[in-house]
Amino acid sequence: MSAAEQNILTMHGVTIDRYGRRAFAGDIVLSLTPAEFRLLEAFLAEPGRAFSRSELISAALGDVLVEERTIDVHVRALRKKLGDHAGLIETVRGFGYRFKDDTEQ
């Protein structure tokens, strides 16, 4: 796998280009904030993994002190921007979120 290919993550029609800092839902270019991009990057890097809210805060916002529910706002905004692909981000009740993996259709 080339370096360029390692910078492309895609799952269920959602793609991010880490090098170009671009994201797509199907053919639609997504206009994401840096936090939303990092969230989507974490989800696509490990689809199927359940992330706790605190893990997602670290991935999206770094080492800042915020309420855990803050991540819910970022996930809600990301889902809205994903449009038809919003259902790919699943809520793990009482824990956090996960992105559907290849085995889930």
LUMKOLVO-106039 format. One record per residue (C-alpha): x, y, z. Coordinates in Angstrom, 2 decimals, padded with zeros to 5 digits, always signed. Last residue first. Example, Ala and Ser with C-alpha at 12.3 -4.5 7.8 and 13.67 -1.06 7.14 Angstrom:
+013.67; -001.06; +007.14
+012.30; -004.50; +007.80
This chain:
-024.84; -003.65; +006.37
-022.66; -004.57; +009.32
-019.60; -006.74; +008.59
-017.74; -003.81; +007.08
-017.86; -001.78; +010.31
-020.49; +000.62; +011.58
-018.98; +003.66; +013.33
-019.10; +003.69; +017.14
-020.33; +006.01; +019.88
-020.26; +006.65; +023.63
-020.88; +004.75; +026.87
-024.34; +004.88; +028.43
-025.96; +003.71; +025.23
-023.58; +003.02; +022.36
-024.86; +005.52; +019.81
-024.23; +004.54; +016.20
-022.50; +006.61; +013.57
-023.39; +004.96; +010.26
-026.90; +006.37; +010.59
-025.65; +009.77; +009.41
-024.80; +008.45; +005.92
-027.87; +010.01; +004.30
-026.76; +013.42; +005.58
-023.14; +013.24; +006.77
-023.32; +016.93; +007.74
-026.12; +016.25; +010.21
-024.24; +013.30; +011.68
-021.16; +015.49; +012.19
-023.22; +018.17; +013.96
-024.78; +015.56; +016.29
-021.34; +014.04; +016.93
-019.94; +017.45; +017.87
-022.85; +018.19; +020.21
-022.56; +014.74; +021.80
-018.84; +015.40; +022.37
-019.76; +018.22; +024.72
-021.58; +015.62; +026.86
-018.24; +014.69; +028.40
-017.96; +018.18; +029.89
-014.78; +019.96; +028.87
-011.18; +020.09; +030.10
-008.87; +020.10; +027.15
-006.26; +017.54; +026.22
-007.05; +017.12; +022.56
-010.31; +018.23; +020.98
-011.30; +015.48; +018.56
-009.30; +012.45; +019.65
-009.19; +013.38; +023.35
-012.91; +014.20; +023.36
-013.57; +010.93; +021.53
-011.73; +008.94; +024.19
-013.71; +010.77; +026.91
-017.00; +009.96; +025.19
-016.11; +006.29; +025.11
-015.34; +004.79; +021.72
-016.99; +001.55; +020.62
-014.92; -000.05; +017.89
-016.86; -001.18; +014.82
-014.79; +000.95; +012.49
-011.30; +001.76; +013.81
-009.60; +004.27; +011.50
-012.97; +005.39; +010.14
-014.25; +006.43; +013.57
-011.04; +008.20; +014.56
-010.95; +010.09; +011.25
-014.59; +011.07; +011.62
-013.84; +012.54; +015.02
-010.72; +014.29; +013.72
-012.73; +015.86; +010.89
-015.48; +016.95; +013.29
-012.91; +018.61; +015.56
-011.23; +020.41; +012.63
-014.64; +021.69; +011.47
-016.13; +019.83; +008.54
-017.34; +021.00; +005.13
-018.15; +017.69; +003.52
-017.59; +017.13; -000.19
-020.49; +015.18; -001.68
-019.67; +012.30; -004.02
-020.52; +009.62; -001.44
-020.04; +011.33; +001.89
-016.66; +012.99; +001.42
-013.92; +014.35; +003.66
-010.88; +016.48; +002.91
-007.76; +017.16; +004.98
-005.55; +016.67; +001.88
-003.19; +014.29; +003.68
-005.87; +012.63; +005.79
-008.18; +012.07; +002.83
-011.47; +010.98; +004.34
-014.10; +008.78; +002.78
-017.68; +007.84; +003.63
-019.28; +005.46; +001.12
-019.69; +002.57; +003.58
-016.08; +002.85; +004.79
-013.14; +004.80; +003.42
-009.80; +005.93; +004.82
-007.24; +007.53; +002.51
-003.84; +008.48; +003.97
-002.57; +004.92; +003.69
-003.33; +005.07; -000.05
-001.03; +008.09; -000.45
+001.80; +006.30; +001.38
+001.43; +003.37; -001.00
+000.00; +000.00; +000.00
